[in-house]
Amino acid sequence: MRDRSVRPAAWRLAATALAIVLAFSLIGCAKAAEEPKAPEPVAVEKTKVVLASTTSTQDSGLFDVLIPAFEKANPEYTVEVIAVGSGEALKMGENKDADVLLVHSPAAEKTFMEAGFGIERRDVMYNDYVLVGPAADPAGVKAAKDLKGVMKALSGGKAPFMTRDDKSGTHSKELKLWKDASISPTGTANAKDWYLATGQGMGETLKIANEKQGYTISDRATFLTSKGALDLVILREGDKGLLNQYGVITVKDAARPEGAAAFMEWITSAEGQKVVGEYGVEKFGQALFTPNAK
């Protein structure tokens, strides 16, 4: 008769191994219970900062990269951009409807600061204005020797000229060019036939100029980002009088002064200036803005 009380050696080894595994499992569970859980990440409370700026910075696409970069570097803030003409942006500052401004109307900015509406103003970047129109150039502006000659050619009424007529920085520049040339476009006999007000931002004004095959003055950045859908070309560029300087202003007695100051410090810092200087290079082969914060 077989002795059932004697188990094979393999059975005894298996039982011993199982016991060891169970022991280590119990020890591991005990340690897991003792170890504290990692704390849940604390959500950062965000403060909204209202930035009043120009349609040119919006239409150029700059804000699509600039604002996310600022918010990443300053996670406690979120930016609401209100894109209007520089004149309206400055008026928003006067009314305390914005915390910080990014505009391009130097003379109006100086008046704003002298009136005590701003705390501080700093240069941020510049590009230039360009005169654009149909390649056929019916007004003959390409033959002009200087900007005064350009404006005289435009005032001949041989083709429509689109003025934004919105007190924007671009509109202010256009008016200065007429004044420097001693020309009052609205005073010409047939002004209503060729001097046409759009009351729109830069992107829309370019579209209207394209539809009417007329001329207009645009900041270079907006034209470059829009030209794929336009049958217009640059007919005048590079003149000293076409410089387009942008400035950042913190608004006095703004609702969120800390956020306004943070935006000013960042956009004029090496990090912010790098974002500005690199924008457009990959797509257009050239920067659309030149950073020049001091």
Protein Blocks (a to p, Z undefined) as FASTA:
>chain_A
ZZfkbccfklmmmmmmmmmmmmmmmmmmmmmmmpccdddddddddddddddddfklmmno
mmmmmmmmmmmmmmmbccddddddfklmmmmmmnopafbdcdddfklmmmmmmnopafbd
cdfbdcdddddddfklmnommmpmblklmmmmmmnopaccddfklopaklmmmmmmmmmn
opafklpmklmmmmccekiafklmmmmmmmnopaddddfklmmmmmmmpccdcfbghiak
lgccddddddehiablmlmmmmmmmmmmmklmmmmmmgojlmnopafbdcfbZZ
